[in-house]
Structure formats: structure tokens, C-alpha cells
Amino acid sequence: MFTICASQSFAQTAQPSAATTQNTEKSQSSPANAAPASLAEQSARENFFKRLWRAYKDDWKGTTSSGPEPARRGYPSPVTNPPFPFEDWPYGGSPVIGAPWTQSGPLMQALWSGPHGDWWKKTKIQIYGWLNFGFNVSTSDKSFHGNKFGNFPTAYDEVPNAAEPDQEVLYIERQPDTVQTDHFDWGFRLTNLYGLDYRFTTAKGIFSNQLLGKNLEYGYDPVMAYVDLYWGQAAEGMNIRIGRYISLPDIEAQLAPNNYTYSHSILYTFDAYTQSGINITTKLSDHWLLQTGLSAGNDVAPWVGEPNAKPTFNGCIAYTWQEGRDNHYACINSLNDGKYSYNNLQSVYYTWYHKISTNWHTDTEWWYMWEDRVPNLDNPAAKSLLINGANGAFCNNTTELTCFAPETAVLNYIEKQFSARNYLTFRNEFFDDIKGQRTGTKTHYSEHLIGWGHWIGATVLLRPEIRFERSYDRPAYDLGTKKNQLTVAGDIIYFF
């Protein structure tokens, strides 16, 4: 992919925040006194839109019922959501084992308080999502060059000096109860995305003609479609995920709410986004987590077949210590024969999450990726070897037909929480596209960002930012005419 992901990591595993499912059920179904029952009956008689509007009003006024804290197993959450995009340090391929599912948006609150509310609660199925629009003002200029994507390799705001419908998303989901350790449970997720961002999440073989055939500016992508099978009796909990899921590692993720900022780092932009296969996540103890999996490769459906789809191994291990304040997460995200094909990245990752104090934390990520036998763009004889949607490389000399194409990157986030609804982000990164195979330009990059996140209740998030980046060896921005790019950007996420 250019992946959209949420990995990683709804990437990864974080959810939009609001009152918990468990708490909502307790507050609405308790027969302890007559008054709540009377209110519940009155609410059930109201039409759906009145109940939905009341859920928003309660959220914005801060009067949503919270109830007791739901049970969890393991270390306490190191951060809070909101204001941050997650409560537990994220990992992909599984719900956070031991953490309760606290998703509860206005749409579900309206359904739970309606005449069929008990049925919805019993199924544990939730429908939710968001509308996400963004804008940017950039030193690059699409109109001057006649190309819409002059900000690239910036993402996802690749269209300069524009306001765009980035991602309009609908989830249908059930999560297994991973707090318990005595029985089997199950879940599933279907994620539907429409907007500009499909250009990054698309997997070959899954509605991919929108991008690879027609190069549409906006499109649809079912980013995630999987089932979760959870055995609480295995070790400290084991989850098996089968289907299309977010690539396991990464601080950032495809889906907008799972990120500190509107725009993505270059490191994340040229990462793997989704995989289709099976992934097993086993919690061995509060300290250790083990993951292994087998997929068809990065951003490619199994039915596409060779050479693009091929058996691909992944494996990760996580170590958490200091009562959850530190987490080390190392992954082989994809490993097979490594030969050039559609987004056939071979990759190793290391991510470190560290809580500095009550209001400060930092996240650091490094990866190294490579492909072998990549066609040489400087050799006309290699043109016939190129695969649609898969970049070639700029090899060391024009006589080479193919070459080994690696890239490496390192990224750091520093986060400051000012209140339950406000936080500040500092992001710095270095990216070396050694053969130009990922970004299309053979150069070193650096990127620096300052961003602010502001919540209105737990249903509206505003994320303005200012970002400066540079390509050092040759111009990469504004269609290869500029080495520097400055953008002022921001987005709004409206949850339902």
C-alpha cells in the first residue's frame, strides 16, 4: 500500500470513546427503584431521532451516565481515551486481552434505550462509526501542475490546498469477552470505508479496480472483515483472528480515531496496511504476549494467486513492565521469499511505549523493510517486469535489470495531556528510501509536526496541526519539483 489502516494497529484495537457498554446496561436495566424504570419506559416511547439527539446532548453537556468502572484483568491502562486514541498500548491482530470493551456511541445508546433495546444488548452487536473531513494549506500547488496529489508523499492529506471527505466509516462489530478466563467466546468486525483514504487501504483483489484500474479519487473499501475466536482457558487468554485484519505493528493506524494526528508519518504511509489470513495472539502473563500468523501477504487477497499472493509468516512478541508504564513490541510483520510482487514487503519492527509521568508519554518506532529482484526504473529493458500498482526501484547503475531495494525509518511521538479533552503532539521522524522503491524518490526524508487534539464531549474531535518536511538528496514534493514542504492542516471526526 502506499497501506488506513488502524496496524496496525481500529488499529489496532483502540475504540472511539464514550460511556461503557456494561455501564449503559446497568443504568438502563436495573430495577432497583421505580424512577429509572419510568424514565426508561418514557425513552422507549420516544422516536429514534429524539433518543439519538438526547445521547448527543448528554455527551456534550457531560451528563452521560457512567456507572462503576468495568472489571479488567492485568495492569491498569497507562493512558486515557479520550483524549488519546487508545487506553492500552496498541497491538494488532486481536482485541486487547484482559481489557473490557467500552465502546458505546450515540447510535447504540439510542438503540439500547428503544423498544428493542434488550435484544440489542443480548446480541452484544454494535453499529457505529464516524464522519471525517480534513483540509490543508500547503506550499505545494495542485493547480499549477495539473495533478491532484502534489502533497505526496504526505498522507493522507495528499491533495494540496483542499478540503476533502477523508473517510466516512461504518462498523458492525461484536467483541469477545477477554476479561474472563473460563470459557469460549467469539466476535466479528466488518468495517466499511468510503472517501479519499481508500487510496491507501486498498488491497489487490478487493474492489481494487477503483484504484488500480480507474485511479478514482474517492472509493469504497471493506478495510476489515474478520471473526475472533477467543479461549479464556488457554494460558491467560488466546484469540484467533481469521479474515482481513490490520497489519500488526505500528503506533499509527488506518482509521482516523486511532491516531494522535490528522496526517500520518512517512514511516506509516509506506508500511503494510492489511493482511488476509489467520493470526493467533496468546497472553502468557501480564508481562508477555506472543503472536504468530500466516497470511497471503501485504495488501493482497488470497484469491489473487501467485506471484502477488503467497504464504507469508508473521510473528511478534511483547514485553510489558513497570506496572504497564513500559511496553516493548518486536515483530517480523511479513516474511516469505521476498521476491518483487505487489507490495511484497519483508519487514522487521520494534516499538517502545513509555509513560513518563501522569501527563506525559512517548512512543518510538523503528522498522527495516526490503524486496528483492525489484525492476530497475533506470533500465528500459526492465519495464516489462513491472507489476501494476507495485513500484520499481532506482538501482545503483543502469545496467542492472533488477536489484535489492531496502528502506528504513525511525519515528518518535511525545504526548502531553492538558486535560481530559486536550492534548499536544510532537512528532519527529527520519526516513531513508534507499532505492526510491517506496516513495518513488531515492532520497532521505525528515518530518516534524506539532499538533493539538481537542474533544467536544466524547463524540467530536478536532485535530489542527502544522508540519514541515524535507527530502534531502533530490526534490520529492510538488511532483518532484521541491525539496521542502510546509502544510497547515486539520480535520474533524464526528462519531455516531
C-alpha positions as CSV (number, residue, x, y, z in Angstrom):
1,M,0.0,0.0,0.0
2,F,1.2,3.4,-0.2
3,T,-1.4,0.9,3.4
4,I,-5.6,3.1,6.6
5,C,-5.0,1.4,8.1
6,A,-5.9,1.1,12.1
7,S,-1.9,-1.6,12.0
8,Q,-1.9,-1.5,12.7
9,S,-3.0,-1.1,14.7
10,F,-9.0,0.4,14.5
11,A,-5.8,-0.2,14.9
12,Q,-5.2,-1.7,16.1
13,T,-7.5,-2.2,19.0
14,A,-8.5,1.2,20.2
15,Q,-12.1,2.3,20.1
16,P,-13.9,5.6,19.9
17,S,-14.7,6.6,23.5
18,A,-17.9,7.2,25.3
19,A,-19.8,5.6,28.2
20,T,-19.1,1.8,28.5
21,T,-21.5,-0.8,27.2
22,Q,-21.5,-2.5,30.6
23,N,-22.3,0.7,32.4
24,T,-25.1,1.6,30.0
25,E,-26.7,-1.8,30.5
26,K,-26.6,-1.5,34.3
27,S,-28.0,2.0,34.3
28,Q,-30.9,1.1,32.0
29,S,-31.9,-2.3,33.2
30,S,-31.6,-2.1,36.9
31,P,-35.0,-2.5,38.7
32,A,-33.5,-1.1,42.0
33,N,-36.0,1.8,42.0
34,A,-39.1,3.0,40.1
35,A,-37.8,6.3,38.8
36,P,-35.1,4.9,36.4
37,A,-37.6,2.3,35.1
38,S,-40.1,5.1,34.5
39,L,-37.5,7.1,32.6
40,A,-36.6,4.1,30.5
41,E,-40.2,3.4,29.6
42,Q,-40.6,7.1,28.6
43,S,-37.5,6.9,26.5
44,A,-38.6,3.8,24.7
45,R,-41.8,5.5,23.7
46,E,-39.9,8.4,22.0
47,N,-38.9,8.1,18.4
48,F,-35.4,7.0,17.4
49,F,-34.2,10.5,16.4
50,K,-35.2,12.0,19.8
51,R,-33.3,9.3,21.6
52,L,-30.2,9.9,19.3
53,W,-30.3,13.7,19.9
54,R,-30.6,13.2,23.6
55,A,-27.5,10.9,23.6
56,Y,-25.5,13.7,21.9
57,K,-26.8,16.4,24.2
58,D,-25.9,14.3,27.3
59,D,-22.4,13.8,25.9
60,W,-21.8,17.5,25.1
61,K,-23.2,18.5,28.5
62,G,-21.2,15.9,30.3
63,T,-24.3,14.3,31.8
64,T,-24.0,10.8,30.3
65,S,-24.4,8.1,33.0
66,S,-21.1,6.4,33.7
67,G,-21.7,3.9,36.5
68,P,-19.0,1.8,38.1
69,E,-15.7,1.1,36.4
70,P,-15.9,-2.2,34.4
71,A,-13.7,-5.1,35.5
72,R,-10.3,-5.6,33.8
73,R,-7.5,-8.1,34.1
74,G,-3.9,-7.2,34.1
75,Y,-2.1,-3.9,34.6
76,P,-4.1,-0.6,34.7
77,S,-4.4,1.3,31.5
78,P,-1.4,3.6,31.1
79,V,-3.3,6.4,29.4
80,T,-7.0,7.5,28.9
81,N,-9.2,7.7,25.9
82,P,-10.2,10.5,25.4
83,P,-8.1,12.5,24.9
84,F,-5.7,9.9,23.4
85,P,-6.7,7.4,20.7
86,F,-6.2,4.4,23.0
87,E,-6.1,3.4,26.6
88,D,-3.8,0.4,26.4
89,W,-0.6,0.3,24.3
90,P,-1.8,-1.0,21.0
91,Y,-1.1,-4.2,19.2
92,G,-2.8,-5.6,16.1
93,G,-4.5,-8.9,15.2
94,S,-6.5,-9.1,18.4
95,P,-8.6,-7.2,20.9
96,V,-6.6,-6.2,24.0
97,I,-6.8,-9.4,26.0
98,G,-7.9,-8.6,29.6
99,A,-9.5,-5.2,28.8
100,P,-13.2,-4.7,28.7
101,W,-14.9,-3.5,25.5
102,T,-16.0,0.1,26.4
103,Q,-17.4,1.2,23.0
104,S,-20.7,2.9,23.4
105,G,-21.6,5.6,20.8
106,P,-24.8,7.7,20.5
107,L,-26.3,5.4,17.8
108,M,-26.1,2.4,20.1
109,Q,-27.3,4.4,23.1
110,A,-30.4,5.3,21.1
111,L,-31.0,1.7,20.1
112,W,-30.4,0.4,23.6
113,S,-33.0,2.8,25.1
114,G,-35.6,1.9,22.4
115,P,-38.3,-0.7,22.4
116,H,-35.9,-3.4,21.1
117,G,-33.0,-2.4,23.4
118,D,-32.9,-5.6,25.3
119,W,-32.4,-7.6,22.1
120,W,-29.5,-5.4,21.0
121,K,-27.9,-5.8,24.4
122,K,-28.3,-9.6,24.3
123,T,-26.7,-9.9,20.9
124,K,-23.7,-7.7,22.0
125,I,-23.6,-6.4,18.4
126,Q,-22.8,-2.8,17.9
127,I,-23.2,-0.5,14.9
128,Y,-21.2,2.7,15.0
129,G,-18.8,4.9,13.0
130,W,-17.8,8.4,12.1
131,L,-17.7,11.1,9.5
132,N,-14.2,12.5,8.9
133,F,-13.4,15.6,6.9
134,G,-10.0,17.4,6.6
135,F,-8.3,20.3,5.0
136,N,-4.8,21.6,4.3
137,V,-3.0,24.7,3.1
138,S,0.3,23.7,1.5
139,T,3.4,25.2,-0.2
140,S,2.7,22.7,-2.9
141,D,0.1,23.6,-5.5
142,K,-2.0,21.1,-7.4
143,S,-3.4,23.6,-9.8
144,F,0.0,24.7,-11.1
145,H,1.0,21.2,-12.0
146,G,-2.4,19.9,-13.1
147,N,-2.2,16.9,-10.6
148,K,-4.4,16.5,-7.6
149,F,-1.8,14.7,-5.4
150,G,1.0,17.3,-5.1
151,N,1.5,16.9,-1.3
152,F,2.5,13.3,-1.8
153,P,4.4,11.5,-0.1
154,T,2.5,13.3,2.7
155,A,-0.6,11.3,3.7
156,Y,-3.5,11.1,4.0
157,D,-3.8,14.8,3.0
158,E,-2.1,14.2,-0.3
159,V,-4.3,16.7,-2.2
160,P,-2.8,20.2,-1.6
161,N,-4.8,23.3,-0.7
162,A,-8.1,21.4,-0.5
163,A,-10.9,20.2,1.9
164,E,-11.6,16.5,1.4
165,P,-14.0,13.8,2.7
166,D,-11.2,11.6,4.0
167,Q,-13.1,8.6,5.5
168,E,-16.7,8.0,6.2
169,V,-16.8,4.8,8.2
170,L,-19.4,2.3,9.4
171,Y,-18.6,-0.6,11.8
172,I,-20.7,-3.6,12.6
173,E,-19.0,-5.5,15.4
174,R,-19.2,-7.9,18.3
175,Q,-16.2,-8.3,20.6
176,P,-15.5,-11.4,22.7
177,D,-15.2,-11.0,26.5
178,T,-11.5,-11.3,27.1
179,V,-11.6,-10.4,30.7
180,Q,-12.9,-13.8,31.7
181,T,-10.6,-16.9,31.6
182,D,-13.1,-19.8,31.9
183,H,-14.9,-20.2,28.6
184,F,-15.0,-19.7,24.9
185,D,-16.4,-16.5,23.3
186,W,-16.5,-15.0,19.8
187,G,-16.7,-11.8,17.9
188,F,-16.5,-10.3,14.4
189,R,-15.9,-7.0,12.7
190,L,-16.9,-5.6,9.4
191,T,-15.5,-2.1,8.6
192,N,-16.8,-0.1,5.7
193,L,-14.8,2.9,4.5
194,Y,-15.6,5.5,1.8
195,G,-13.6,8.5,0.9
196,L,-10.2,9.7,-0.3
197,D,-8.4,7.4,2.2
198,Y,-9.4,4.2,0.3
199,R,-6.4,5.0,-1.9
200,F,-4.1,3.9,1.0
201,T,-6.1,1.0,2.4
202,T,-6.9,-0.8,-0.9
203,A,-5.8,-4.5,-1.1
204,K,-5.3,-6.0,-4.6
205,G,-8.3,-8.3,-5.4
206,I,-10.8,-6.5,-3.1
207,F,-12.6,-3.8,-5.1
208,S,-9.1,-2.7,-6.2
209,N,-10.0,-1.8,-9.7
210,Q,-11.3,1.5,-8.3
211,L,-7.7,2.4,-7.7
212,L,-5.5,0.2,-9.8
213,G,-7.7,0.3,-12.9
214,K,-9.6,3.7,-12.8
215,N,-7.5,5.7,-10.3
216,L,-10.6,7.1,-8.7
217,E,-10.1,9.9,-6.3
218,Y,-12.8,8.5,-3.9
219,G,-13.7,4.9,-3.4
220,Y,-15.0,2.2,-1.0
221,D,-13.0,-0.4,0.9
222,P,-14.1,-3.0,3.4
223,V,-10.9,-2.4,5.4
224,M,-11.6,-5.2,8.0
225,A,-13.7,-8.3,7.7
226,Y,-12.8,-11.0,10.3
227,V,-14.0,-13.2,13.1
228,D,-12.4,-13.6,16.5
229,L,-12.4,-16.9,18.4
230,Y,-11.4,-16.5,22.0
231,W,-10.5,-19.2,24.5
232,G,-10.2,-17.8,28.0
233,Q,-8.9,-21.2,29.3
234,A,-5.7,-21.1,27.2
235,A,-2.8,-19.6,29.1
236,E,-4.0,-16.1,30.2
237,G,-6.3,-15.9,27.1
238,M,-5.8,-16.8,23.5
239,N,-7.5,-15.1,20.5
240,I,-7.6,-16.5,16.9
241,R,-8.4,-13.9,14.2
242,I,-9.4,-15.1,10.8
243,G,-10.1,-12.9,7.8
244,R,-8.9,-9.5,6.6
245,Y,-7.3,-7.6,9.5
246,I,-5.0,-4.6,10.1
247,S,-1.2,-5.3,9.9
248,L,0.0,-6.0,13.4
249,P,2.7,-3.4,14.4
250,D,2.7,0.4,14.3
251,I,1.9,3.4,16.5
252,E,-0.5,4.7,13.9
253,A,-3.4,3.0,12.2
254,Q,-5.6,3.3,9.1
255,L,-8.8,4.5,10.8
256,A,-8.8,8.2,11.8
257,P,-9.7,7.9,15.5
258,N,-6.8,5.6,16.2
259,N,-4.2,8.3,15.6
260,Y,-2.9,11.3,17.5
261,T,-2.9,13.5,14.5
262,Y,-4.7,14.1,11.2
263,S,-1.8,13.4,8.9
264,H,0.4,10.3,9.0
265,S,4.1,9.9,9.4
266,I,6.1,8.9,6.3
267,L,7.1,5.8,8.2
268,Y,3.5,4.7,8.4
269,T,2.4,5.8,5.0
270,F,4.7,3.3,3.2
271,D,4.1,0.5,5.6
272,A,1.9,-2.6,5.2
273,Y,-1.7,-1.9,5.9
274,T,-3.8,-5.0,5.9
275,Q,-3.3,-8.8,5.7
276,S,-5.8,-11.6,5.0
277,G,-5.2,-14.8,6.8
278,I,-5.1,-16.1,10.4
279,N,-3.4,-14.7,13.4
280,I,-3.0,-16.2,16.9
281,T,-2.5,-14.0,19.9
282,T,-1.7,-15.6,23.3
283,K,-1.3,-13.7,26.6
284,L,1.2,-15.7,28.5
285,S,1.2,-13.5,31.6
286,D,0.9,-9.8,32.5
287,H,4.4,-9.4,31.1
288,W,4.5,-11.5,28.0
289,L,2.4,-11.6,24.8
290,L,3.1,-13.9,21.8
291,Q,1.6,-13.6,18.3
292,T,2.0,-15.8,15.2
293,G,0.2,-15.8,11.9
294,L,0.0,-16.8,8.3
295,S,-1.4,-14.6,5.5
296,A,-1.4,-14.2,1.7
297,G,0.9,-11.2,2.0
298,N,0.6,-7.4,2.4
299,D,-2.5,-5.7,0.9
300,V,-3.4,-8.6,-1.4
301,A,-6.3,-11.0,-1.3
302,P,-5.5,-14.8,-1.2
303,W,-7.5,-15.4,-4.4
304,V,-5.3,-13.2,-6.4
305,G,-2.8,-16.0,-6.6
306,E,0.9,-16.1,-7.5
307,P,3.1,-14.2,-7.8
308,N,1.3,-11.5,-5.8
309,A,-0.3,-13.7,-3.1
310,K,1.9,-16.2,-1.4
311,P,2.2,-17.8,2.1
312,T,3.6,-15.1,4.4
313,F,4.7,-15.6,8.0
314,N,4.3,-13.0,10.8
315,G,5.4,-13.2,14.4
316,C,5.5,-10.7,17.3
317,I,6.5,-10.7,21.0
318,A,5.6,-8.0,23.5
319,Y,7.0,-7.4,27.0
320,T,5.3,-5.1,29.4
321,W,6.8,-4.0,32.7
322,Q,6.7,-1.3,35.4
323,E,3.0,-1.9,36.0
324,G,2.2,-1.2,32.4
325,R,4.1,2.0,32.0
326,D,6.6,0.4,29.5
327,N,5.9,-1.8,26.6
328,H,8.4,-3.3,24.1
329,Y,6.9,-4.8,20.9
330,A,9.0,-6.5,18.3
331,C,7.6,-8.0,15.1
332,I,8.5,-9.8,12.0
333,N,5.5,-8.5,10.2
334,S,5.9,-10.3,6.9
335,L,8.4,-12.9,5.7
336,N,8.3,-15.0,2.6
337,D,10.7,-15.5,-0.4
338,G,11.0,-11.7,-0.7
339,K,10.8,-11.6,-4.5
340,Y,9.2,-8.5,-6.1
341,S,5.5,-8.6,-6.4
342,Y,2.5,-6.5,-5.3
343,N,3.6,-4.8,-2.0
344,N,5.6,-7.8,-1.0
345,L,7.4,-6.0,1.8
346,Q,9.7,-8.1,4.1
347,S,9.8,-6.2,7.3
348,V,11.0,-6.2,10.9
349,Y,9.7,-3.7,13.6
350,Y,10.5,-2.6,17.1
351,T,8.1,-0.2,19.0
352,W,8.6,1.2,22.5
353,Y,5.8,2.8,24.5
354,H,6.8,4.7,27.7
355,K,4.7,6.6,30.2
356,I,7.0,9.4,31.6
357,S,4.6,10.8,34.1
358,T,0.9,11.4,34.7
359,N,0.6,13.8,31.8
360,W,3.5,12.8,29.5
361,H,4.2,9.7,27.4
362,T,6.3,8.9,24.4
363,D,6.1,6.3,21.6
364,T,9.1,5.3,19.4
365,E,9.1,3.0,16.4
366,W,11.8,1.7,14.0
367,W,11.5,-0.6,11.0
368,Y,13.6,-2.0,8.2
369,M,12.0,-3.3,5.0
370,W,13.1,-4.8,1.8
371,E,12.2,-6.5,-1.5
372,D,14.4,-8.5,-3.8
373,R,14.6,-8.6,-7.6
374,V,12.9,-5.2,-8.0
375,P,12.8,-3.9,-11.6
376,N,15.3,-1.1,-12.3
377,L,13.5,2.0,-13.4
378,D,16.7,3.3,-15.0
379,N,16.9,0.4,-17.3
380,P,14.3,0.4,-20.2
381,A,14.7,-3.4,-20.5
382,A,13.1,-3.8,-17.0
383,K,9.8,-2.1,-18.0
384,S,8.1,-5.4,-18.9
385,L,8.8,-6.7,-15.4
386,L,6.8,-4.0,-13.6
387,I,3.5,-5.0,-11.9
388,N,0.6,-2.6,-11.9
389,G,0.5,-0.8,-8.5
390,A,3.9,-2.0,-7.5
391,N,6.8,0.5,-7.7
392,G,10.1,-0.3,-9.3
393,A,13.5,0.9,-7.9
394,F,16.4,3.2,-8.9
395,C,19.2,0.7,-8.8
396,N,22.9,1.6,-8.4
397,N,23.6,1.6,-12.2
398,T,21.6,1.5,-15.4
399,T,23.0,-1.9,-16.4
400,E,21.2,-3.8,-13.6
401,L,17.9,-5.4,-14.7
402,T,16.7,-5.8,-11.0
403,C,18.2,-5.1,-7.6
404,F,17.7,-5.4,-3.9
405,A,15.6,-2.5,-2.6
406,P,15.6,-1.7,1.2
407,E,14.3,1.2,3.2
408,T,14.5,2.1,6.9
409,A,12.8,4.6,9.2
410,V,12.6,5.8,12.8
411,L,9.8,7.8,14.4
412,N,9.0,9.4,17.8
413,Y,5.9,10.8,19.3
414,I,5.9,12.9,22.5
415,E,2.5,13.5,24.0
416,K,1.3,16.0,26.6
417,Q,-2.1,15.8,28.2
418,F,-3.5,19.1,29.4
419,S,-7.0,18.0,30.4
420,A,-9.5,15.2,29.8
421,R,-10.3,16.8,26.5
422,N,-7.0,18.4,25.3
423,Y,-3.5,17.1,24.3
424,L,-0.5,18.2,22.4
425,T,1.6,16.1,20.0
426,F,5.2,16.5,18.9
427,R,6.3,14.2,16.1
428,N,9.7,13.8,14.6
429,E,11.0,11.2,12.1
430,F,13.7,10.2,9.7
431,F,13.0,8.0,6.6
432,D,15.6,6.7,4.1
433,D,14.1,5.4,0.9
434,I,17.5,3.8,-0.2
435,K,16.4,2.8,-3.7
436,G,13.3,5.0,-4.1
437,Q,11.1,1.9,-4.3
438,R,8.6,3.1,-1.7
439,T,8.1,6.8,-2.3
440,G,9.2,7.0,-5.9
441,T,12.2,9.2,-5.0
442,K,15.6,7.9,-4.0
443,T,16.3,10.2,-1.0
444,H,16.4,10.7,2.7
445,Y,13.5,12.5,4.4
446,S,12.8,14.2,7.7
447,E,9.4,15.3,9.0
448,H,8.5,17.4,12.1
449,L,5.0,18.1,13.3
450,I,3.2,19.9,16.2
451,G,-0.5,19.0,16.6
452,W,-3.3,19.7,19.0
453,G,-6.3,17.4,19.8
454,H,-9.5,18.9,21.3
455,W,-12.6,16.9,22.1
456,I,-16.1,18.2,22.4
457,G,-17.6,15.6,24.8
458,A,-16.5,12.2,23.5
459,T,-18.2,12.4,20.1
460,V,-16.4,15.3,18.3
461,L,-12.6,15.5,17.8
462,L,-10.7,18.5,16.2
463,R,-7.1,18.0,15.3
464,P,-5.2,21.0,13.8
465,E,-1.5,20.7,13.0
466,I,1.5,22.3,11.4
467,R,4.0,20.1,9.6
468,F,7.4,20.7,7.9
469,E,9.2,18.0,5.9
470,R,12.3,17.8,3.6
471,S,13.7,15.5,1.0
472,Y,17.5,15.9,1.2
473,D,19.0,14.2,-1.9
474,R,16.6,15.3,-4.6
475,P,13.1,17.0,-4.7
476,A,10.2,14.7,-3.8
477,Y,7.4,17.2,-3.2
478,D,5.0,19.0,-5.6
479,L,5.5,16.3,-8.2
480,G,9.3,16.2,-7.8
481,T,9.9,20.0,-8.0
482,K,10.5,20.9,-4.3
483,K,12.7,19.6,-1.5
484,N,10.7,21.3,1.2
485,Q,7.0,21.3,2.1
486,L,5.1,23.1,4.8
487,T,1.5,22.3,5.5
488,V,-1.1,23.7,7.9
489,A,-3.9,21.2,8.2
490,G,-6.6,19.8,10.4
491,D,-9.7,17.5,10.5
492,I,-12.9,16.9,12.3
493,I,-14.2,13.5,13.4
494,Y,-17.9,13.3,14.2
495,F,-18.8,10.0,15.9
496,F,-22.2,8.3,15.8
